[in-house]
Amino acid sequence: MKGKLGIIITGGIVGLFAVLLVFFGNPANMGYCIACFIRDIAGAIGLHRAEPVQYIRPEIIGLVLGAFIWSLKNKEFSAKGGSSPFTRFVLSISVMIGALVFLGCPLRMLLRLAAGDFNAILGLAGFISGILGGIFFLNKGFNLKRNYKLTNLEGYLFPAMNIGLFALLLATPAFIFFSKSGPGAATAPIWISLAAGLIIGALAQKTRLCTVGGFRDMILFRDNHLFLGLISLIIVALIGNLITGNFNPGFANQPIAHTDGLWNFLGMALVGWASVLLGGCPMRQLILAGEGNTDSVICIMGLLVGAAIAHNFGLASSAKGTTINGQIAVGICFIVVLIISWANSEFLSNKSQA
C-alpha cells in the first residue's frame, strides 16, 4: 500500500464501499458523507430535533477507530494539540454550514458526481474556487501556529468516546433519538457499516487520503499523489453505480439534493476555503483525530455544533432548495473566514500593521 498504487487502491476501495453501503441501505448517493453523518449523530444525541436526520452512524465510529488502531500498530499515534483551538472550532462550524447548504461534504460531492448528479459539478467548481482562495492565503503566510505534544491520555479520549457512542447505538436507550423516516432511517446494517469504516479508516490513515489535500497539492505543488486517489474513487463508484442501476444523469430529481446552482457553488466554496485553512477535509480531520491530534478533535466538535446550529436555526437546505437563513449564514461565514484568513496571514497582517 505504498506510493501511488496505495492511494489509487484506497480511493477505489472507498468508492466501492460507498456503492455497497447504498446497496445495503444507506441513502442514495450517500454511501459516505462525513458532514451528513456527523449531522445525524448530532441529532441522535439531541443537539437538534430534526426528526428525519437522527442516527448514530457506525461509519464515523469506524473511521476513527480504524485510524486509531492502525496508527498504534504502525507507531504513528501521537497525542498533540493546542494550535489555535477556538479558531479551528469556528472554521469547522463554517465548513458544516457550507456543506449543509450544498447538502454534502467534499466526499459526497464526488460520490454525487459518480452517480450522475450534475448539481455536484457546480459544487465542485465552488470547491476548487474555495481551495484557490485558501491557497492564496497560504502563500501569504497563513498559519494557525504550532501544536504541542500532549499526554497519550489526551489522544485516547476521542477514540474512547466513539466506543461509547457505539455502545449507545447497540443499547438504543430512550434518551438517544433515531429517525423513523427520512435519510436518518436509511441505514446499512450496523456491522457492515462499522466494518467499512474500520477498513477505510485504516487505509486513509496509511495513505493520507484527503479530498482537500488532493486538489490543494495538485494546484499548489503539481503533485498528483492524493489526486489520483480521488480519480480512482470516482471511477470505481461510477462503475458500481452503473452496475447497481444507481446512475441517474441530470440536474433534476437527484436524491437529497437541490438545483440551486449559485448556492451549490457558494456552499462548497466556503467548505473548500475553510478546509484548506484547517489543513484537511472533514474525513481527514476524523483520521487525524484517531491518530491523537486533538486539534482535529476540536474540528469534529465544531462540525457537530455547526450541524446543530444549521438545523436549529433553519440554515440547512433540502430537496426543495436553500433557505434565506442558510444564504445569510453562508455570507456571514465568508466574512468570518476572510477575517481569520487575513489576521493569521503573516505577510498581510504585518503589512496592515506597518
TORDRENKE-106288 format. One record per residue (C-alpha): residue in three letters; chain; x, y, z. Coordinates in steps of 0.5 Angstrom, whole numbers, m for minus. Layout:
REM residues N
+------+-------+-------+-------+-------+
: rest : kette :    xx :    yy :    zz :
+------+-------+-------+-------+-------+
:  ala :     A :     X :     Y :     Z :
...
+------+-------+-------+-------+-------+
END
This chain:
REM residues 354
+------+-------+-------+-------+-------+
: rest : kette :    xx :    yy :    zz :
+------+-------+-------+-------+-------+
:  met :     A :     0 :     0 :     0 :
:  lys :     A :     6 :     5 :    m1 :
:  gly :     A :     6 :    10 :    m6 :
:  lys :     A :     1 :    12 :   m12 :
:  leu :     A :    m1 :     5 :   m12 :
:  gly :     A :    m3 :     5 :    m5 :
:  ile :     A :    m7 :    12 :    m6 :
:  ile :     A :   m10 :     9 :   m12 :
:  ile :     A :   m13 :     3 :    m9 :
:  thr :     A :   m15 :     6 :    m3 :
:  gly :     A :   m19 :    11 :    m7 :
:  gly :     A :   m22 :     5 :   m11 :
:  ile :     A :   m24 :     2 :    m4 :
:  val :     A :   m27 :     8 :    m1 :
:  gly :     A :   m31 :     8 :    m8 :
:  leu :     A :   m33 :     1 :    m8 :
:  phe :     A :   m35 :     1 :     0 :
:  ala :     A :   m39 :     7 :    m2 :
:  val :     A :   m43 :     4 :    m7 :
:  leu :     A :   m44 :    m2 :    m3 :
:  leu :     A :   m47 :     2 :     3 :
:  val :     A :   m52 :     5 :    m1 :
:  phe :     A :   m54 :    m2 :    m4 :
:  phe :     A :   m54 :    m5 :     3 :
:  gly :     A :   m59 :     1 :     6 :
:  asn :     A :   m55 :     8 :     6 :
:  pro :     A :   m59 :    14 :     3 :
:  ala :     A :   m58 :    14 :    m5 :
:  asn :     A :   m51 :    18 :    m6 :
:  met :     A :   m49 :    18 :     1 :
:  gly :     A :   m45 :    11 :     2 :
:  tyr :     A :   m41 :    16 :     6 :
:  cys :     A :   m42 :    24 :     7 :
:  ile :     A :   m38 :    26 :    13 :
:  ala :     A :   m42 :    32 :    14 :
:  cys :     A :   m49 :    29 :    14 :
:  phe :     A :   m47 :    23 :    18 :
:  ile :     A :   m44 :    28 :    24 :
:  arg :     A :   m50 :    32 :    23 :
:  asp :     A :   m54 :    25 :    24 :
:  ile :     A :   m50 :    24 :    30 :
:  ala :     A :   m52 :    31 :    33 :
:  gly :     A :   m59 :    29 :    32 :
:  ala :     A :   m58 :    23 :    36 :
:  ile :     A :   m55 :    26 :    42 :
:  gly :     A :   m61 :    31 :    42 :
:  leu :     A :   m57 :    37 :    40 :
:  his :     A :   m62 :    38 :    34 :
:  arg :     A :   m69 :    36 :    34 :
:  ala :     A :   m70 :    35 :    26 :
:  glu :     A :   m73 :    28 :    26 :
:  pro :     A :   m71 :    26 :    19 :
:  val :     A :   m64 :    26 :    21 :
:  gln :     A :   m62 :    23 :    27 :
:  tyr :     A :   m58 :    17 :    28 :
:  ile :     A :   m51 :    15 :    31 :
:  arg :     A :   m47 :    13 :    24 :
:  pro :     A :   m42 :     7 :    25 :
:  glu :     A :   m39 :     9 :    19 :
:  ile :     A :   m36 :    15 :    23 :
:  ile :     A :   m34 :    11 :    29 :
:  gly :     A :   m31 :     6 :    25 :
:  leu :     A :   m26 :    11 :    21 :
:  val :     A :   m24 :    14 :    28 :
:  leu :     A :   m23 :     7 :    31 :
:  gly :     A :   m19 :     4 :    24 :
:  ala :     A :   m15 :    10 :    24 :
:  phe :     A :   m13 :    10 :    32 :
:  ile :     A :   m12 :     2 :    31 :
:  trp :     A :    m7 :     3 :    25 :
:  ser :     A :    m3 :     9 :    28 :
:  leu :     A :    m2 :     5 :    34 :
:  lys :     A :     0 :    m1 :    30 :
:  asn :     A :     5 :     3 :    26 :
:  lys :     A :     7 :     7 :    32 :
:  glu :     A :     5 :    13 :    29 :
:  phe :     A :     0 :    15 :    34 :
:  ser :     A :     2 :    22 :    37 :
:  ala :     A :    m2 :    26 :    42 :
:  lys :     A :    m1 :    33 :    40 :
:  gly :     A :    m6 :    40 :    40 :
:  gly :     A :    m6 :    47 :    42 :
:  ser :     A :    m6 :    50 :    35 :
:  ser :     A :   m11 :    56 :    35 :
:  pro :     A :   m16 :    51 :    38 :
:  phe :     A :   m22 :    56 :    38 :
:  thr :     A :   m20 :    59 :    31 :
:  arg :     A :   m21 :    52 :    29 :
:  phe :     A :   m27 :    51 :    32 :
:  val :     A :   m30 :    57 :    29 :
:  leu :     A :   m28 :    55 :    22 :
:  ser :     A :   m31 :    48 :    23 :
:  ile :     A :   m37 :    51 :    24 :
:  ser :     A :   m37 :    55 :    18 :
:  val :     A :   m35 :    48 :    14 :
:  met :     A :   m41 :    45 :    17 :
:  ile :     A :   m46 :    51 :    15 :
:  gly :     A :   m43 :    51 :     8 :
:  ala :     A :   m44 :    43 :     7 :
:  leu :     A :   m51 :    43 :     9 :
:  val :     A :   m53 :    49 :     5 :
:  phe :     A :   m50 :    45 :    m1 :
:  leu :     A :   m52 :    38 :     2 :
:  gly :     A :   m46 :    34 :     3 :
:  cys :     A :   m39 :    34 :     5 :
:  pro :     A :   m33 :    34 :    m1 :
:  leu :     A :   m33 :    26 :    m1 :
:  arg :     A :   m41 :    26 :    m2 :
:  met :     A :   m40 :    31 :    m7 :
:  leu :     A :   m35 :    27 :   m11 :
:  leu :     A :   m40 :    21 :   m10 :
:  arg :     A :   m46 :    25 :   m13 :
:  leu :     A :   m41 :    26 :   m19 :
:  ala :     A :   m40 :    19 :   m20 :
:  ala :     A :   m48 :    18 :   m19 :
:  gly :     A :   m49 :    23 :   m25 :
:  asp :     A :   m52 :    29 :   m20 :
:  phe :     A :   m50 :    35 :   m25 :
:  asn :     A :   m51 :    39 :   m19 :
:  ala :     A :   m45 :    37 :   m16 :
:  ile :     A :   m41 :    40 :   m22 :
:  leu :     A :   m43 :    47 :   m19 :
:  gly :     A :   m41 :    44 :   m12 :
:  leu :     A :   m34 :    42 :   m15 :
:  ala :     A :   m33 :    49 :   m18 :
:  gly :     A :   m34 :    52 :   m12 :
:  phe :     A :   m30 :    47 :    m8 :
:  ile :     A :   m24 :    49 :   m13 :
:  ser :     A :   m25 :    56 :   m12 :
:  gly :     A :   m25 :    56 :    m5 :
:  ile :     A :   m19 :    52 :    m5 :
:  leu :     A :   m16 :    57 :    m9 :
:  gly :     A :   m18 :    62 :    m4 :
:  gly :     A :   m15 :    58 :     2 :
:  ile :     A :    m8 :    57 :    m2 :
:  phe :     A :    m8 :    65 :    m4 :
:  phe :     A :    m7 :    66 :     4 :
:  leu :     A :    m3 :    60 :     5 :
:  asn :     A :     2 :    64 :     0 :
:  lys :     A :     1 :    70 :     4 :
:  gly :     A :     4 :    66 :    10 :
:  phe :     A :    m3 :    64 :    14 :
:  asn :     A :    m1 :    60 :    20 :
:  leu :     A :    m5 :    57 :    26 :
:  lys :     A :     1 :    57 :    30 :
:  arg :     A :     5 :    50 :    32 :
:  asn :     A :     2 :    45 :    37 :
:  tyr :     A :     5 :    42 :    43 :
:  lys :     A :     6 :    34 :    45 :
:  leu :     A :     1 :    32 :    50 :
:  thr :     A :     0 :    26 :    54 :
:  asn :     A :    m3 :    20 :    51 :
:  leu :     A :    m9 :    20 :    55 :
:  glu :     A :   m11 :    26 :    51 :
:  gly :     A :   m10 :    23 :    45 :
:  tyr :     A :   m14 :    16 :    47 :
:  leu :     A :   m20 :    20 :    50 :
:  phe :     A :   m23 :    21 :    43 :
:  pro :     A :   m23 :    14 :    41 :
:  ala :     A :   m26 :    12 :    47 :
:  met :     A :   m32 :    17 :    46 :
:  asn :     A :   m33 :    14 :    40 :
:  ile :     A :   m33 :     7 :    43 :
:  gly :     A :   m38 :    10 :    48 :
:  leu :     A :   m42 :    12 :    42 :
:  phe :     A :   m42 :     5 :    39 :
:  ala :     A :   m45 :     2 :    46 :
:  leu :     A :   m50 :     7 :    46 :
:  leu :     A :   m52 :     5 :    39 :
:  leu :     A :   m53 :    m2 :    41 :
:  ala :     A :   m56 :    m1 :    47 :
:  thr :     A :   m61 :     4 :    44 :
:  pro :     A :   m63 :     8 :    50 :
:  ala :     A :   m69 :    12 :    51 :
:  phe :     A :   m65 :    19 :    51 :
:  ile :     A :   m62 :    17 :    44 :
:  phe :     A :   m66 :    19 :    38 :
:  phe :     A :   m67 :    15 :    32 :
:  ser :     A :   m70 :    17 :    26 :
:  lys :     A :   m77 :    13 :    24 :
:  ser :     A :   m77 :    16 :    17 :
:  gly :     A :   m72 :    20 :    12 :
:  pro :     A :   m65 :    20 :    11 :
:  gly :     A :   m63 :    18 :    18 :
:  ala :     A :   m68 :    12 :    18 :
:  ala :     A :   m64 :     9 :    11 :
:  thr :     A :   m58 :     5 :    14 :
:  ala :     A :   m54 :     0 :    12 :
:  pro :     A :   m53 :    m6 :    18 :
:  ile :     A :   m49 :    m4 :    24 :
:  trp :     A :   m44 :    m9 :    23 :
:  ile :     A :   m43 :    m8 :    16 :
:  ser :     A :   m42 :     0 :    17 :
:  leu :     A :   m37 :    m1 :    22 :
:  ala :     A :   m33 :    m6 :    18 :
:  ala :     A :   m33 :    m1 :    12 :
:  gly :     A :   m31 :     5 :    17 :
:  leu :     A :   m25 :     1 :    20 :
:  ile :     A :   m22 :    m1 :    14 :
:  ile :     A :   m23 :     6 :    10 :
:  gly :     A :   m20 :     9 :    17 :
:  ala :     A :   m14 :     4 :    17 :
:  leu :     A :   m13 :     6 :     9 :
:  ala :     A :   m14 :    13 :    10 :
:  gln :     A :    m9 :    13 :    16 :
:  lys :     A :    m4 :    10 :    12 :
:  thr :     A :    m4 :    13 :     5 :
:  arg :     A :    m7 :    20 :     8 :
:  leu :     A :   m13 :    21 :     3 :
:  cys :     A :   m16 :    27 :     3 :
:  thr :     A :   m21 :    31 :    m2 :
:  val :     A :   m18 :    38 :     0 :
:  gly :     A :   m11 :    36 :     0 :
:  gly :     A :   m12 :    32 :    m7 :
:  phe :     A :   m14 :    39 :   m10 :
:  arg :     A :    m9 :    43 :    m6 :
:  asp :     A :    m3 :    39 :    m7 :
:  met :     A :    m5 :    39 :   m15 :
:  ile :     A :    m6 :    46 :   m15 :
:  leu :     A :     0 :    49 :   m11 :
:  phe :     A :     6 :    44 :   m12 :
:  arg :     A :     3 :    40 :   m18 :
:  asp :     A :     3 :    34 :   m14 :
:  asn :     A :    m2 :    29 :   m16 :
:  his :     A :    m1 :    23 :   m11 :
:  leu :     A :    m7 :    25 :    m7 :
:  phe :     A :   m11 :    27 :   m13 :
:  leu :     A :   m10 :    20 :   m16 :
:  gly :     A :   m14 :    17 :   m10 :
:  leu :     A :   m20 :    22 :   m12 :
:  ile :     A :   m20 :    20 :   m19 :
:  ser :     A :   m20 :    13 :   m17 :
:  leu :     A :   m25 :    14 :   m12 :
:  ile :     A :   m30 :    17 :   m18 :
:  ile :     A :   m28 :    12 :   m23 :
:  val :     A :   m30 :     6 :   m18 :
:  ala :     A :   m36 :     9 :   m15 :
:  leu :     A :   m38 :    11 :   m23 :
:  ile :     A :   m38 :     3 :   m25 :
:  gly :     A :   m41 :     1 :   m19 :
:  asn :     A :   m47 :     6 :   m20 :
:  leu :     A :   m48 :     3 :   m27 :
:  ile :     A :   m48 :    m4 :   m25 :
:  thr :     A :   m53 :    m3 :   m19 :
:  gly :     A :   m57 :     2 :   m23 :
:  asn :     A :   m56 :     8 :   m19 :
:  phe :     A :   m53 :    12 :   m24 :
:  asn :     A :   m58 :    18 :   m26 :
:  pro :     A :   m55 :    23 :   m30 :
:  gly :     A :   m58 :    30 :   m30 :
:  phe :     A :   m60 :    36 :   m25 :
:  ala :     A :   m67 :    35 :   m23 :
:  asn :     A :   m70 :    29 :   m19 :
:  gln :     A :   m63 :    28 :   m15 :
:  pro :     A :   m63 :    24 :    m8 :
:  ile :     A :   m62 :    29 :    m2 :
:  ala :     A :   m60 :    35 :    m7 :
:  his :     A :   m63 :    41 :   m10 :
:  thr :     A :   m62 :    45 :   m16 :
:  asp :     A :   m60 :    52 :   m14 :
:  gly :     A :   m53 :    53 :   m17 :
:  leu :     A :   m51 :    59 :   m14 :
:  trp :     A :   m51 :    56 :    m7 :
:  asn :     A :   m49 :    50 :    m9 :
:  phe :     A :   m43 :    53 :   m11 :
:  leu :     A :   m42 :    58 :    m5 :
:  gly :     A :   m43 :    53 :     0 :
:  met :     A :   m38 :    49 :    m3 :
:  ala :     A :   m33 :    55 :    m4 :
:  leu :     A :   m34 :    56 :     4 :
:  val :     A :   m32 :    49 :     5 :
:  gly :     A :   m26 :    49 :     1 :
:  trp :     A :   m23 :    55 :     3 :
:  ala :     A :   m24 :    54 :    11 :
:  ser :     A :   m22 :    47 :    10 :
:  val :     A :   m15 :    49 :     7 :
:  leu :     A :   m14 :    53 :    13 :
:  leu :     A :   m16 :    47 :    17 :
:  gly :     A :   m11 :    43 :    14 :
:  gly :     A :   m16 :    38 :    11 :
:  cys :     A :   m23 :    36 :     9 :
:  pro :     A :   m28 :    33 :    15 :
:  met :     A :   m26 :    26 :    13 :
:  arg :     A :   m18 :    28 :    14 :
:  gln :     A :   m20 :    31 :    21 :
:  leu :     A :   m23 :    25 :    23 :
:  ile :     A :   m17 :    21 :    21 :
:  leu :     A :   m12 :    26 :    25 :
:  ala :     A :   m17 :    25 :    31 :
:  gly :     A :   m16 :    18 :    31 :
:  glu :     A :    m8 :    19 :    31 :
:  gly :     A :    m9 :    23 :    37 :
:  asn :     A :    m9 :    30 :    34 :
:  thr :     A :   m13 :    34 :    39 :
:  asp :     A :   m14 :    40 :    34 :
:  ser :     A :   m17 :    35 :    30 :
:  val :     A :   m22 :    33 :    35 :
:  ile :     A :   m24 :    41 :    36 :
:  cys :     A :   m25 :    41 :    29 :
:  ile :     A :   m30 :    35 :    30 :
:  met :     A :   m33 :    38 :    35 :
:  gly :     A :   m34 :    45 :    31 :
:  leu :     A :   m37 :    40 :    26 :
:  leu :     A :   m42 :    37 :    31 :
:  val :     A :   m44 :    44 :    34 :
:  gly :     A :   m45 :    47 :    27 :
:  ala :     A :   m50 :    42 :    25 :
:  ala :     A :   m54 :    43 :    31 :
:  ile :     A :   m54 :    51 :    29 :
:  ala :     A :   m56 :    49 :    22 :
:  his :     A :   m62 :    45 :    24 :
:  asn :     A :   m64 :    49 :    30 :
:  phe :     A :   m64 :    56 :    26 :
:  gly :     A :   m66 :    53 :    19 :
:  leu :     A :   m60 :    54 :    15 :
:  ala :     A :   m60 :    47 :    12 :
:  ser :     A :   m62 :    46 :     5 :
:  ser :     A :   m67 :    41 :     3 :
:  ala :     A :   m69 :    38 :    m4 :
:  lys :     A :   m74 :    44 :    m4 :
:  gly :     A :   m68 :    49 :    m4 :
:  thr :     A :   m64 :    53 :     0 :
:  thr :     A :   m67 :    58 :     6 :
:  ile :     A :   m66 :    65 :     7 :
:  asn :     A :   m63 :    64 :    13 :
:  gly :     A :   m58 :    59 :    10 :
:  gln :     A :   m56 :    64 :     5 :
:  ile :     A :   m55 :    69 :    10 :
:  ala :     A :   m51 :    65 :    14 :
:  val :     A :   m46 :    63 :     9 :
:  gly :     A :   m45 :    70 :     7 :
:  ile :     A :   m43 :    71 :    15 :
:  cys :     A :   m39 :    65 :    15 :
:  phe :     A :   m35 :    68 :     9 :
:  ile :     A :   m34 :    75 :    12 :
:  val :     A :   m31 :    71 :    19 :
:  val :     A :   m27 :    66 :    15 :
:  leu :     A :   m24 :    72 :    11 :
:  ile :     A :   m22 :    76 :    18 :
:  ile :     A :   m19 :    69 :    20 :
:  ser :     A :   m15 :    69 :    14 :
:  trp :     A :   m12 :    76 :    14 :
:  ala :     A :   m11 :    76 :    21 :
:  asn :     A :    m7 :    70 :    21 :
:  ser :     A :    m3 :    71 :    15 :
:  glu :     A :     4 :    74 :    17 :
:  phe :     A :     5 :    78 :    10 :
:  leu :     A :    m2 :    81 :    10 :
:  ser :     A :    m2 :    82 :    18 :
:  asn :     A :     5 :    85 :    18 :
:  lys :     A :     3 :    90 :    12 :
:  ser :     A :    m3 :    93 :    15 :
:  gln :     A :     1 :    94 :    22 :
:  ala :     A :     6 :    98 :    18 :
+------+-------+-------+-------+-------+
END
